[in-house]
Amino acid sequence: MKQPVKFFDDIEKLRGFACILVLLQHLIWICPYYFLISIVPSWLSIGSGAVHIFFAISGFVITYSLSNKLENLNGDFLENLKNSRDWISKFYSKRFFRIFPLVLVVTIICGAYLQMIDAKPDWQSALLRSPFEILIGTFNNSVETFVSKNIIYISGMGPFWTLAVEAQFYMLWPLVLIFCKNDNQRATVSLSLGLIFALFVTPLSNLYLGDHYYWTSNNVAELFLGSFLACLYKSGFKINLSKTEANFFSLFLVFAIWFYSSALKDVEKVFFGNIVEIVSSVLLVMLCVFSEGSFSFFGLNKIFTYLGQRSFSFYSIQLTLANMVVWFTNSIYFPKDSLAREEFFFYQFLIFLGLLLTCTELLYRFIERPSRRLGR
């Protein structure tokens, strides 16, 4: 009898922590956060490492979820592909229902908002294309163009560039795993690709071709290394650390992810910053997988777990809501003239935070969770 895929509590907490990091990263350019900017040092809003955490988690979860399916594949590629058609089609179906319904809902909300404010320049065609670009994995390349041309709809749909990178991984990685003849080959391929991209491709492409944050080549190292962790876990590898030791190393890695790159000069940041963030993120996921209780900080476990379970909804809707709150509070139905500047930003932030938590819960309960069940 096949064993069900294990649920990793610490991975869920880590997702929740990454959600908070994303929110802090957006402090530097989304208006409702101006209240926090006025009271929080700028170095606290360095959260780009959250993306590396999400990718490392995705690489691990996807590969581990497929591990039981790969056990009986011992033939050549075509034979394995023939024997895998059913579960591969189910895998892609699950990915579709996991991603598309929520993306479509957020697209509609974003479109309604842009229509209300009569946004310029033209955004309709780009917005209509975005769900399909996300699914086929081209959206992250389009984001570069939209940012450079100041196409306004990207201010709401921007976070979905990470889904495009993952979509490329989802489309190809199961085929790579099938091509490998055993678990040792899969582990070797995962580790080799992860190290090649982390230590060479990503830093060199940034150094010589420019720091293109959204490029796939700058973000797949964590996916491959997360896959290697899944192979390692399946092989029975263990880390023998006490809970105190695991928490210490987790805290150290959190600070490395959060602050390291901000302390470097531009050239150093391009070359070394990503390497440190990639390696730290993967090691953090490794601790969460192999050492139970390694991510347990300051009584925040319930908050991290709650956000982790709803991380997709929380991540997807926040920029659209932020822009809506800015437009609403600056335009209509808000007595800003009678408030001091700090008071206005404070109330603006509270409105945004309340809406974010409410919409996250609604999207999770009525869109994300039902669509995931449908995909199964």
N, C-alpha and C positions, 0 to 999 in steps of 0.2 A: 504493500500500500504506500502510495506516494505521500511524503510528509508535506504539509502546507508550508508556504513561505513564511518564515519567521517575521514577526513584527518587532522592529527595533525601537524601543522607547527613546533611547538617547538620540537616535537619528531624527525622530519627530521633534525633540527639544531643540536640536541643532537647526532644523528648519525654522523654528520659531525665532531663534536668535538671529538667523540670517534675515528674516523679515524685518526685525528691528534695525539691523544694519542698513538695509536698503532704505528704510524710512529716514534714517539719519543722513545717508548719502544725499538724499534729495532735499535735505535742509538748505543746501547751498544755492538752490535755484527755483524753489517752489514757494510762492508767496505766503501761504498759511503758516509756514515754518519760520517766518521772520521773527515771530515772538520768541522762538527758541534760540534763534541766531543771536538775539540781543542779550541772552543770558548764558549761552553755552559757548565755550571756546571753539574756534574754528577747527581745531584738530579732532574734536569729537564727532565731526560730520564726515570723517573719512570712512566710507563703508563700501568701497568698490570690491573689497574682498568677499562680500556676500555672494557675488555672482560666482566666484570660484567655489564657494561652499555648495551652492545649489547644483552646479555641474558635477562636482565630485559625488554628491549624494545620488544624483540621477544615474551616473555611470555605475555605481554600486548596485542600486535598486534594480535597474533594468537587467543587468547581467545576472544578478542573483536570482531574479524572478524567472529567468530562462534556464537556469542551471539544471533543474530536474528534467527539462525537455531534451537537453543535450546528452544525457547519460547514455542513451541507447544508439547514438549516432557514431558508427565506426567505419562507415564506407567512404567512398570518394564523394566529391562535392555534389555531383548530380544525383547520386543515390541518396545522399543525406537530404538534399533539397526536396526530392520526391517524397521522402518519408516525413518531411517537416511541413508540408504544405498546409495542413489543417491548423497547427498551432501558430505558424507564421501569420496566416490570414487572421486568426483570432488576435494575435499580438497587435497587428496594425489596426484592427477594428477597435481594440481597447484604447490604443493611442488616439484614434480619431475621436471617440466619445469622451475621452479624458480631456481633450484640448478644445475641440471645435465648438461645442455648445456654449461654453463660458466665453470663449473669444468672440463668438457671434453676438452674445448679449452685451458685452462691453463695447463692441463695435456700434451696436444700435444706440446705446446710451451716449457714446462719444459723438455719434452723428447727430443725435437730437440736440445735444449741447451746442455743437458747432453751427447747426442750423438756426438755433435761437439767437446766437450772437452775430449771425451773418458774417462768419469768418472769411477772411481773405489771406492769401490767395486761394484759388480753387482747390478744394480738398476732396470733393465727392468721389472722383474716380480712384484716387489713391486709397481712400478709406474703404471703398467697396472691394478693392483688390486685396487688402491686407489679410483677411482671414485665410484666403487661399495661399497667399505668399507665406504666411506663417506655417501652414500645413506642409507645403512642399519645400520649405527651408530657404527661401530667398529673401525673406523680410529683413533679416539682419543686414544684408547688403543695401537694401533700399533705404534703411534708416540713415545711412551715411549721406545719401543724396538728400533726403528730406531735411536733415539737420542743416546741411550746407545751404539749402535753398529756403530755409525758414518756413517750410510748409507746416502750418499750424497744427494739423491733426496729430502730428507725431508727439505733441505734448501730452496727449492722452493715451495713445497706443504704443508709445515708445518701449515700455517694459517687455512687450512681446517679442523683441528681437532675440531674447534668450531662448524662447520656444522654437524659433526658426533654427538656431544652432542645434538644439536637441533633436528637432525633426530630421535634420541631416544625419545625425548619429543613429536615430531610430531606424531610418530607412536602410542603412548600410550595415550596421553592427551585427544584427542577427545573421546576415549572410556571411560575415567574417567568422563568426563563432561556428557556423555550420561547416565552413571551409576547413577549419582546424580539426584535426583528427582525434584529439584528446584534450583533457583539461590542462595538461602541461603545456601544450602548444598554445592554448588560449591564454594562459597566464603569461607566457613568454611574449606573445604578440601584444597583449594589453600593456605590459610593462615597457616593452621596447618602444611602442608608439607613444606612450605617455612621456617617457624620458626624452625622446627625440623632439617632441613638440615643446615640452617644458624648458629644456636646456638649450635648444638650438633654434627651432623654427620660430617660436613666439618671440623671443628676445631679438633675434636677428631681423625678423620682419618689421618689428617695431623700430629698431635702430636704423635700418636703412630704407624702409619704405614708409615710415611715419607711424605714429602711434594711433592705429585704427582700432578703437576699442571694440567695435562690433564685428570685426572680421572673425570668421570661423577659425582660422589658423591660430588666433589668439585665445581661443576658449575651449579647444577640444582636449588639451592635455589632461585636464581634470577628469573628463569623461573616461578617457582611456585608463587613467590611474585608478579611478573609482571602480572600473571594471576589474582591474587587477586585484583590488581588495576583495571583490566578490569571489574571484578564483582562489585567493588565499584563504578566505573564510571557509569555502567549501572543502578545501584540502585539510582542514582541521587545525590550522595555525592558531596559536593562542598567545596572548600577552598577559603575563602574570604581574599585575600591579595592584596595589591596594587602592581603595577608593580615594584616599587622600593623595596618593601619588598620581593617580589618573586625573584628579581634579586640578592638581598643580600643573601638570603638563598641558591640560586643556586650556587653563587660564593663560599660560605662556603663549600657546599657539593663537589664542584669541587676540592677544595684544600684538603679536607679530602680524596677523592678518589686518588688524584694524589700523595700526599706526606706522608700520615699518616704512611703507613706500612714501608716506608724507614727509619723512625725515631726510629723504634723498634729494640730490640735485636732479635736474631734468634728465640728463643722459643716464645717470645711475638708476633713476627710477624706471626708465624705459627698459634698461637691460636687466637689472637685478630685482626691481620691485615685483614684477610679475612672477619671477621664479620663486621668490619668498612666499608670495600669496598663494601660488599653486601648491607648493610643497606643504605649507602650513595647513591649508584647507584639507588636503588629502590626509595628512597625519591626524587632523582633528576628526575627520570621518572615521579613520582607522581606530582611534581611541574609542569613539562612540560605538563601533561595531564589536571590537574585541575585548573591551574592558567595560563591563556593565557598571553604570553609575558614574561614568567619567565626565558627564556633562550635567553638573548639579551645582548651580551657583546661587547663593544668597537667597534661598527660598523662592526663586523665580520659576521653579519647575512647572507649576501649573500654567503660568502665563506662557512659557515657551511651548508647552505641549498644546495648549489651546490654539496658539497662532500657527504652530507647525501643522496641525490637522487642517487648518484653513489657509495654508500659505499660498496656494494658487489663487484663491479668490482675493486674499489680502493684497498680494503682489499685483494682480491684474487691474484692480479697480482704482488704486490709490491716486494715480496721476490724473485720471479723468475727473475724479471727485475733487481733487485739489484745485483744478482749473475751474470747475463749476462753482466751488465755494468762493474763489477769488472774484469771479464775475458777479455772482449774486450779492456778496457783501459789499463790493465796491460800486454796485450799480443801483440796486433797489432794496427796499424793505429793511434797511439797516441804518440806525441813527449814528453813523460814524462822526458826523459833525459835532456831536455833543460829547465825544469821547477823546481822551488823550491818545496819542499815537500808540503807546505801549498797550493801553487798554483795548484798542481796536484790534491789534494783532493778537492779543490774548483771546478775545472772544472769537476772532476768526479761526484761530487754531482749535479752540474747543469745539466749534461747530464742525470743522473738518474732521477732528478725531472721532466725535460722536457719529457722524455720518459714515466714516470709514469702518468703524466697528459694526455698525448696524447693517450696512450694505454687504460687508464681508460675511456676516452671519446669514443674511438672506440668500446671497449667491451660493454659499456653501450648502445650505439646507435645500434650496429649491432648484438649483441648477447643477452645481458641481457634483454633489453626492448622488442625485438621481441619474445623472448622465453616466457616471462611473458604474453604477449598477446596471444600467442598460448595456454598457460596453461589455460587461461580463456575461 
